[in-house]
Amino acid sequence: MSRIFTTAVGAVYPHYVTKVEKKGRTQTELDEVIEWLTGFDEPALRRHLDEGTTFEDFFAQADLNPAASLITGVVCGVRVEDVEDPLMQKIRYLDKLVDELARGKAMDKVLRG
């Protein structure tokens, strides 16, 4: 099992915030992207971040957006659409969305609108 599965989402979240803010995007936009992917509303997302929910539990409780399968491309040298492990693929989906947001992609494109 990958170590990221048992890592708290709240431990990685500040790194996501730093990454997008460094590129001129906002924490609000980041939250919108996470909420789009997971189906969590703002209070649910905050609860998961505050309670130290692991990535494994976070995605187990998520209602993954049906359009998530449209997320394609490379993250950390790996094509997200080719990731075999379902949990790792969901984590890579999130990584890819954060990357796209940080790269300045339009929000409707990030959210596969």
C-alpha positions as CSV (number, residue, x, y, z in Angstrom):
1,M,0.0,0.0,0.0
2,S,1.2,3.5,-0.9
3,R,2.1,5.8,2.0
4,I,-0.1,8.5,0.5
5,F,-3.2,6.4,1.2
6,T,-2.7,6.8,5.0
7,T,-1.6,10.4,4.8
8,A,-4.1,13.0,6.1
9,V,-5.6,15.1,3.3
10,G,-5.2,18.0,5.8
11,A,-1.4,17.4,5.8
12,V,-1.2,17.8,2.0
13,Y,-3.8,20.5,1.6
14,P,-1.5,23.4,2.6
15,H,0.9,22.4,-0.1
16,Y,-2.0,22.5,-2.6
17,V,-2.9,26.0,-1.4
18,T,0.7,27.2,-1.6
19,K,1.1,25.8,-5.1
20,V,-2.0,27.5,-6.5
21,E,-1.5,30.8,-4.6
22,K,2.1,31.0,-5.9
23,K,0.6,31.0,-9.4
24,G,-2.1,33.7,-8.7
25,R,-5.0,31.4,-8.0
26,T,-7.0,31.3,-4.7
27,Q,-7.8,28.9,-2.0
28,T,-11.5,29.3,-2.9
29,E,-10.8,28.1,-6.4
30,L,-8.9,25.2,-5.0
31,D,-11.8,24.3,-2.7
32,E,-14.2,24.5,-5.7
33,V,-12.0,22.1,-7.6
34,I,-11.8,19.6,-4.7
35,E,-15.6,19.9,-4.1
36,W,-16.3,19.3,-7.8
37,L,-14.2,16.1,-7.8
38,T,-15.4,14.7,-4.4
39,G,-19.0,16.0,-4.1
40,F,-18.2,17.3,-0.6
41,D,-19.6,20.7,0.2
42,E,-17.5,23.4,2.0
43,P,-18.4,22.2,5.6
44,A,-17.7,18.6,4.7
45,L,-14.4,19.5,3.2
46,R,-13.4,21.6,6.2
47,R,-14.4,18.7,8.5
48,H,-12.2,16.2,6.6
49,L,-9.2,18.7,6.7
50,D,-9.7,19.4,10.5
51,E,-10.2,15.8,11.5
52,G,-7.2,14.4,9.7
53,T,-9.1,12.1,7.3
54,T,-6.7,9.9,5.3
55,F,-6.8,10.0,1.6
56,E,-8.1,6.4,1.7
57,D,-11.1,7.4,3.9
58,F,-11.5,10.8,2.1
59,F,-12.1,9.1,-1.3
60,A,-14.0,6.2,0.3
61,Q,-16.6,8.8,1.5
62,A,-16.5,10.9,-1.7
63,D,-19.1,10.9,-4.3
64,L,-16.7,11.1,-7.3
65,N,-17.9,13.4,-10.1
66,P,-19.0,11.3,-13.1
67,A,-16.9,13.6,-15.3
68,A,-13.7,12.6,-13.4
69,S,-13.0,10.0,-16.1
70,L,-12.4,13.0,-18.5
71,I,-9.3,13.9,-16.4
72,T,-6.4,12.9,-18.5
73,G,-2.7,13.7,-18.8
74,V,0.5,13.2,-16.9
75,V,1.2,13.8,-13.2
76,C,4.6,12.9,-11.7
77,G,5.5,11.2,-15.0
78,V,2.4,8.9,-14.9
79,R,-0.7,9.1,-17.1
80,V,-3.6,9.4,-14.8
81,E,-5.9,7.5,-17.1
82,D,-3.5,4.5,-17.0
83,V,-3.3,4.3,-13.1
84,E,-4.4,0.8,-12.2
85,D,-5.2,1.2,-8.5
86,P,-8.6,3.0,-8.2
87,L,-7.6,4.9,-5.0
88,M,-4.3,6.0,-6.5
89,Q,-6.1,7.1,-9.7
90,K,-8.5,9.3,-7.6
91,I,-5.5,10.9,-5.8
92,R,-3.8,11.5,-9.2
93,Y,-7.1,13.1,-10.5
94,L,-6.8,15.5,-7.6
95,D,-3.2,16.2,-8.3
96,K,-3.9,16.8,-12.0
97,L,-6.7,19.3,-11.2
98,V,-4.4,21.2,-8.8
99,D,-1.7,21.3,-11.5
100,E,-4.2,22.6,-14.1
101,L,-5.4,25.3,-11.7
102,A,-1.9,26.3,-10.8
103,R,-1.0,26.5,-14.5
104,G,-3.7,29.0,-15.1
105,K,-6.2,26.9,-16.9
106,A,-9.7,28.4,-17.1
107,M,-11.9,27.1,-14.3
108,D,-14.6,25.7,-16.7
109,K,-11.9,23.7,-18.4
110,V,-10.4,22.4,-15.1
111,L,-14.0,21.4,-14.1
112,R,-14.5,19.7,-17.4
113,G,-17.4,22.0,-18.3
